[in-house]
Amino acid sequence: MIEKILKILAKNEDYISGEEIGKILNISRASVWKYMKKLKEIGYEIESISNRGYKLKNNIDFIDKESLKIENLFFEEEMASTNDYAKKIALENCPNWSVVLCNNQTNGRGRLGRSWEAEKNSGIYISFVLRPEILPQYVYQITLVVGVAIRRVLESLTGLEPLIKWPNDILINGKKVAGILTEMNSEMEKINFVIVGVGINVNNSKFSEDIAQKATSIMLETNKIYSRNEIIRKLVIELEKCYNQFCLYGFKPFKEEYNKYCANVGKNVTTQNGSEKTTGISKGVNEKGELIIESENGQVNVLAGEVSIRLSDGRYI
Ligand code: ATP
């Protein structure tokens, strides 16, 4: 119902009365009032004048699920975490390649339980439920393939050259613009499902002090406002293309492109996997998508999984 009310408000440049909205949707004026209250809580700025009705203050870029025309789409105005929602529907046996999307995410997560910041009505929060027929040990490759797809979409939209910070972040001008969180439910040799969550900073205008130095949005980098609908459409198409290619041929066809745009290649980096630290020059990924690090004494380390990476002088990238 909330989405229907939003659509009516967005279509009307002038005020529209609660009575009129109620008539269109066959609900009482009191219900309209309650939904308006909820919309304001979510973050929409709605002007209300007695005798005239309601009007959306800013022409916000709201997500219109019908125009997206995505099959098996689970959309809600607000979700705590699209990955958690996706996990729930996966356990209830939703189809392969179900897409979970929300306008606002209130409790988004990154890897290792870190939180993902979300300015109201500004970012993209989307998760995919996949059931790939691969061994669980190769699931991390999906993160890399999704990174390639996001990078391509952001490049075509902005004309800039986004880079990938192995394994799961996309950067523009050295700052994180998108992140990927891949989670799986599996048995020894069999994957039940994989959830790939993507967060993209689109029209975000600011970040908290903690991450202001390392986070950015495509709006901040280009001074343009973007339609999240358009990006979502492009992203879903590109992701499906890449994922299908991955299912047929594995990571191999993506290796060259990944390394071309991998931000850490040739740099002195330190990686951390739990308490284990590795320092050396990043040589990019091999055909399995593992990061190769060559240390000064010639030792070669091959890394995959929940690894954090920084430049050896401590800088983000
Ligand atoms: P790092 O980016 O620190 O190397 P990581 O790739 O493991 O680590 P994730 O777990 O994927 O990071 O993402 C969570 C981290 O991203 C948070 O700890 C925070 O530093 C940063 N972050 C949180 N929200 C945003 C956002 N909207 N945009 C960019 N970065 C964010």
Boltz pocket constraint, residues with backbone or C-beta under 6 A from the ligand:
constraints:
  - pocket:
      binder: B
      contacts: [[A, 109], [A, 110], [A, 111], [A, 112], [A, 114], [A, 115], [A, 116], [A, 117], [A, 118], [A, 168], [A, 169], [A, 176], [A, 177], [A, 178], [A, 179], [A, 180], [A, 201], [A, 211], [A, 214], [A, 215], [A, 216], [A, 307], [A, 308], [A, 309]]
      max_distance: 6.0
